[in-house]
Amino acid sequence: MKLGIAVVYLFNDERSEKLLDLHLNQIEKHTQVPYVIYGSVNRLAPRFRERLAQHPQVRICELPETDLRGGDEHAYYLDHLVRIAAEDGASHIVTLHLDSFPIRLGWAEELARRLSASCMLATLDRINTACLFFGRDFYLQCRPTFRLSEAERANPEYRQYLKQHNPIPHSGIGYGFMAYSKGLSWYYLRRTHSDCLDCGEVYDEMLFHLRGAVQIGEGPSTKKGFFGWPLYRRFVGIVVSISRSILPVAVRQTLWAYLTTLIGQIIDQPRRLDRAQQIMRIEKQLFEDPEAYLSLLMKGGTGRPKPSRTL
């Protein structure tokens, strides 16, 4: 077995440098099979590139520049990295994020055993490139891509795939769709431990994902603060219906822009702030003593402060 690990390194702060050291150390400590980390470094600061270049298992991949941003940029680089890994002879390939890494020995071998003639992928819930594991044969035979064209997205089969599996609108969606279109399946790693609602998660006792550590405060939210997503959508629907029936287009657009900002400040901003604080708390524990924190988490504990009791 020869493992190719594809990672898009795209960050620019000191916090992430500490996370990079942890990420590299955990991969090295828990990976027994021969492996190479194929890393893209476009737009990465020189000092971070130098840190990666010093690691003997990292192959820095100089890739063509792109104007794409967000998930499309991530998918663009992953497509290149996977191609390079396959051409380099990797028998198995896995994508990881800066904030995802193995936490026990045998993780790669176990994921490889999860694959079969009909099961082509092993991944996290809803198809996630924080861990997307597959064999060289699947890649060479099906040539999946992380980025999908407009024509592929307009395909009725793609819409059916979205309806049936509700994948994360992320760069891994193309691999899930390829498997689906070929009548193949995938294995979902089970979330076995979690520090808080949507960060600090352990999967199948083998992989840790901090989730969102490099994108704090960026991008649209998927959970709306204190009222919850279903109530938020209902509220938005009512406002849109009323405004369409009584207001001219120009007035409606101005009002909706104002309401969107107001809703974000009242409903969504507190959730984002709370999540950022949770991530920073977890990072502090990870950086100070990774083994102690992960051991505590695996035993069902967390580093969250206990609520105070008043009489």
C-alpha positions as CSV (number, residue, x, y, z in Angstrom):
1,M,0.0,0.0,0.0
2,K,1.3,3.4,-0.9
3,L,-0.8,6.3,0.4
4,G,-1.1,9.7,-1.2
5,I,-2.5,12.4,1.1
6,A,-3.8,15.5,-0.7
7,V,-4.1,18.7,1.3
8,V,-4.8,22.2,0.2
9,Y,-2.7,24.5,2.5
10,L,-4.4,27.8,2.3
11,F,-4.1,30.0,5.5
12,N,-2.2,33.0,6.7
13,D,-2.1,33.3,10.4
14,E,0.0,32.2,13.4
15,R,-2.9,30.1,14.8
16,S,-2.9,28.0,11.7
17,E,0.8,27.5,11.8
18,K,0.4,25.8,15.2
19,L,-2.4,23.7,13.7
20,L,-0.1,22.8,10.8
21,D,2.5,21.4,13.1
22,L,-0.1,19.3,14.9
23,H,-1.6,18.1,11.7
24,L,1.8,17.0,10.3
25,N,2.9,15.4,13.6
26,Q,-0.3,13.4,14.0
27,I,-0.1,12.1,10.4
28,E,3.6,11.1,10.9
29,K,2.9,9.5,14.3
30,H,-0.1,7.4,13.3
31,T,0.6,6.5,9.6
32,Q,2.5,3.2,9.3
33,V,2.2,2.6,5.6
34,P,4.5,4.5,3.1
35,Y,2.9,7.9,2.4
36,V,3.5,11.2,0.7
37,I,1.6,14.4,1.5
38,Y,0.9,16.2,-1.8
39,G,0.3,19.8,-0.7
40,S,-0.7,22.9,-2.8
41,V,0.8,26.1,-1.5
42,N,-0.7,28.8,-3.8
43,R,-1.2,32.0,-2.0
44,L,0.6,30.6,1.1
45,A,3.1,32.9,2.9
46,P,6.8,32.1,2.4
47,R,7.4,31.1,6.0
48,F,4.6,28.5,5.9
49,R,5.9,27.1,2.6
50,E,9.3,26.8,4.2
51,R,7.8,24.8,7.1
52,L,6.2,22.4,4.7
53,A,9.4,22.1,2.6
54,Q,11.3,21.0,5.7
55,H,9.0,18.0,6.2
56,P,10.5,14.9,4.5
57,Q,7.1,13.4,3.6
58,V,5.7,16.6,2.0
59,R,5.9,17.1,-1.7
60,I,5.1,20.8,-2.5
61,C,3.1,21.0,-5.7
62,E,3.5,24.1,-7.7
63,L,0.1,24.4,-9.4
64,P,-1.3,26.8,-12.0
65,E,-2.9,29.9,-10.5
66,T,-6.6,30.4,-10.5
67,D,-9.0,33.3,-9.9
68,L,-11.5,30.9,-8.3
69,R,-12.2,31.3,-4.6
70,G,-13.9,29.5,-1.8
71,G,-15.0,25.9,-2.4
72,D,-14.3,26.2,-6.1
73,E,-10.6,27.1,-5.5
74,H,-10.3,24.2,-3.0
75,A,-11.8,21.8,-5.5
76,Y,-9.5,23.1,-8.3
77,Y,-6.4,22.4,-6.3
78,L,-7.6,19.0,-5.1
79,D,-8.2,17.9,-8.7
80,H,-4.5,18.7,-9.5
81,L,-3.2,17.1,-6.3
82,V,-5.1,13.8,-6.8
83,R,-3.9,13.6,-10.4
84,I,-0.3,14.0,-9.3
85,A,-0.7,11.4,-6.6
86,A,-2.2,8.9,-9.0
87,E,0.6,9.6,-11.6
88,D,3.1,9.1,-8.8
89,G,1.8,5.6,-8.2
90,A,-0.3,6.0,-5.0
91,S,-2.4,2.9,-4.5
92,H,-4.8,4.8,-2.3
93,I,-5.5,8.5,-1.9
94,V,-7.1,10.5,0.9
95,T,-7.9,14.2,1.1
96,L,-7.5,15.9,4.5
97,H,-7.9,19.4,5.7
98,L,-5.5,21.4,7.8
99,D,-7.7,20.7,10.8
100,S,-8.3,17.0,10.2
101,F,-5.8,14.2,11.0
102,P,-5.6,10.6,12.2
103,I,-5.4,9.9,15.9
104,R,-4.5,6.2,16.0
105,L,-2.4,3.6,14.2
106,G,-4.0,1.5,11.5
107,W,-6.3,4.2,10.2
108,A,-5.3,4.0,6.6
109,E,-5.3,0.2,6.5
110,E,-8.8,0.1,8.1
111,L,-10.2,2.6,5.6
112,A,-8.7,0.6,2.7
113,R,-10.5,-2.5,4.0
114,R,-13.8,-0.6,3.9
115,L,-13.5,-0.3,0.1
116,S,-14.8,-3.0,-2.2
117,A,-16.0,-3.6,-5.8
118,S,-19.2,-1.7,-5.0
119,C,-18.0,0.7,-2.2
120,M,-15.6,3.2,-3.7
121,L,-15.3,5.9,-1.0
122,A,-14.9,6.2,2.7
123,T,-15.7,9.6,4.0
124,L,-17.3,11.7,6.7
125,D,-21.0,12.5,6.9
126,R,-22.5,13.9,3.7
127,I,-19.3,13.5,1.6
128,N,-16.6,15.6,3.2
129,T,-13.0,16.3,1.9
130,A,-11.9,16.5,5.6
131,C,-11.5,12.8,4.9
132,L,-12.3,11.4,1.5
133,F,-10.5,8.1,1.0
134,F,-10.5,6.1,-2.3
135,G,-8.5,3.7,-4.4
136,R,-6.4,4.4,-7.4
137,D,-8.6,2.1,-9.5
138,F,-11.7,4.2,-8.9
139,Y,-9.9,7.3,-9.9
140,L,-8.4,5.9,-13.1
141,Q,-11.6,4.1,-14.2
142,C,-14.1,6.9,-13.4
143,R,-12.0,10.0,-13.5
144,P,-14.1,11.9,-11.0
145,T,-13.6,15.6,-10.4
146,F,-14.1,17.7,-7.3
147,R,-15.4,20.6,-9.5
148,L,-18.6,20.0,-11.5
149,S,-19.4,21.9,-14.7
150,E,-22.6,23.8,-15.1
151,A,-23.9,21.1,-17.5
152,E,-23.3,18.4,-14.8
153,R,-25.1,20.5,-12.2
154,A,-28.0,20.9,-14.6
155,N,-28.3,17.1,-15.1
156,P,-31.5,15.7,-13.7
157,E,-29.5,12.8,-12.2
158,Y,-27.4,15.3,-10.3
159,R,-30.6,16.9,-8.8
160,Q,-31.8,13.4,-7.9
161,Y,-28.5,12.8,-6.2
162,L,-28.8,16.0,-4.1
163,K,-32.4,15.1,-3.1
164,Q,-31.5,11.5,-2.0
165,H,-28.2,12.1,-0.2
166,N,-28.2,15.8,0.7
167,P,-24.4,16.2,0.3
168,I,-22.5,19.1,1.8
169,P,-22.2,21.8,-0.9
170,H,-18.4,21.4,-0.8
171,S,-15.6,20.4,-3.0
172,G,-16.2,16.6,-2.4
173,I,-19.6,16.7,-4.0
174,G,-18.3,15.7,-7.4
175,Y,-16.8,12.4,-6.1
176,G,-20.1,11.5,-4.4
177,F,-22.0,12.2,-7.6
178,M,-19.6,10.1,-9.7
179,A,-20.1,7.1,-7.4
180,Y,-23.8,7.6,-7.4
181,S,-24.0,7.9,-11.2
182,K,-22.1,4.6,-11.6
183,G,-24.4,2.8,-9.2
184,L,-21.7,2.6,-6.5
185,S,-21.8,3.3,-2.8
186,W,-19.6,4.8,-0.1
187,Y,-18.9,4.2,3.6
188,Y,-19.6,6.9,6.2
189,L,-17.3,7.0,9.2
190,R,-19.4,7.3,12.3
191,R,-19.1,10.3,14.5
192,T,-18.2,8.7,17.8
193,H,-17.3,11.7,20.0
194,S,-17.9,15.4,19.8
195,D,-16.7,18.3,21.9
196,C,-19.6,20.6,21.0
197,L,-22.4,21.0,18.5
198,D,-20.4,21.1,15.3
199,C,-16.7,21.2,16.1
200,G,-14.1,19.0,17.8
201,E,-15.3,15.7,16.3
202,V,-13.9,12.1,16.4
203,Y,-14.9,9.6,13.7
204,D,-14.7,5.8,14.1
205,E,-12.1,6.3,16.9
206,M,-9.5,7.1,14.2
207,L,-9.9,10.6,12.8
208,F,-10.2,14.0,14.4
209,H,-11.8,17.0,12.7
210,L,-11.8,20.4,14.4
211,R,-14.1,21.7,11.6
212,G,-13.9,25.2,10.3
213,A,-10.8,26.3,12.1
214,V,-9.4,28.2,9.1
215,Q,-12.7,29.8,8.1
216,I,-13.9,31.4,11.4
217,G,-16.5,34.0,10.6
218,E,-16.3,33.4,6.8
219,G,-19.0,32.2,4.4
220,P,-22.7,31.7,4.9
221,S,-24.0,29.9,8.0
222,T,-25.9,26.7,8.0
223,K,-27.4,27.1,11.4
224,K,-29.1,30.3,12.4
225,G,-28.5,31.3,15.9
226,F,-31.0,31.0,18.7
227,F,-34.1,30.4,16.6
228,G,-32.8,27.4,14.6
229,W,-32.7,27.0,10.9
230,P,-36.3,25.8,10.3
231,L,-37.8,28.8,12.1
232,Y,-35.4,31.1,10.3
233,R,-36.4,29.8,6.9
234,R,-40.1,30.1,7.8
235,F,-39.6,33.7,8.9
236,V,-37.7,34.6,5.7
237,G,-40.4,33.0,3.6
238,I,-43.1,35.1,5.2
239,V,-41.1,38.3,4.8
240,V,-40.4,37.6,1.1
241,S,-44.1,36.7,0.4
242,I,-45.5,39.8,2.0
243,S,-42.9,42.1,0.4
244,R,-43.6,40.7,-3.0
245,S,-47.3,41.3,-2.8
246,I,-47.2,44.9,-1.5
247,L,-43.9,46.5,-2.4
248,P,-42.3,47.7,-5.7
249,V,-39.1,45.9,-6.8
250,A,-36.7,48.7,-6.0
251,V,-38.2,49.2,-2.5
252,R,-38.3,45.5,-1.9
253,Q,-34.6,45.0,-2.8
254,T,-33.5,47.9,-0.5
255,L,-35.6,46.6,2.4
256,W,-34.4,43.1,2.0
257,A,-30.7,44.1,1.9
258,Y,-31.3,46.0,5.2
259,L,-33.2,43.1,6.8
260,T,-30.6,40.6,5.8
261,T,-27.9,42.6,7.6
262,L,-30.2,43.1,10.6
263,I,-31.1,39.4,10.8
264,G,-27.4,38.4,10.6
265,Q,-26.5,40.7,13.5
266,I,-29.4,39.6,15.7
267,I,-29.6,35.9,14.9
268,D,-26.5,34.7,13.2
269,Q,-23.7,36.8,14.7
270,P,-24.1,35.4,18.3
271,R,-23.8,31.8,16.9
272,R,-20.7,32.7,15.0
273,L,-19.1,34.3,18.0
274,D,-19.9,31.4,20.2
275,R,-18.5,28.9,17.6
276,A,-15.3,30.9,17.2
277,Q,-14.9,30.9,21.0
278,Q,-15.4,27.1,21.1
279,I,-12.9,26.5,18.3
280,M,-10.3,28.7,20.1
281,R,-10.9,26.8,23.3
282,I,-10.4,23.5,21.6
283,E,-7.3,24.8,19.8
284,K,-5.8,25.9,23.1
285,Q,-6.2,22.4,24.6
286,L,-4.9,20.7,21.5
287,F,-1.8,22.9,21.2
288,E,-1.0,22.6,25.0
289,D,-1.4,18.8,25.2
290,P,-2.9,17.0,22.2
291,E,-2.8,13.5,23.7
292,A,-4.5,14.6,27.0
293,Y,-7.3,16.5,25.1
294,L,-7.9,13.7,22.6
295,S,-7.9,11.1,25.4
296,L,-10.4,13.1,27.4
297,L,-12.6,13.5,24.3
298,M,-12.4,9.7,23.5
299,K,-13.6,9.0,27.0
300,G,-16.7,11.1,26.5
301,G,-15.4,14.2,28.3
302,T,-14.8,17.7,26.9
303,G,-12.9,20.8,27.9
304,R,-16.1,22.9,28.1
305,P,-16.6,24.7,31.4
306,K,-19.4,23.3,33.6
307,P,-22.3,25.7,34.0
308,S,-22.4,27.4,37.3
309,R,-25.1,26.7,39.8
310,T,-26.8,29.5,41.8
311,L,-29.0,29.0,44.8
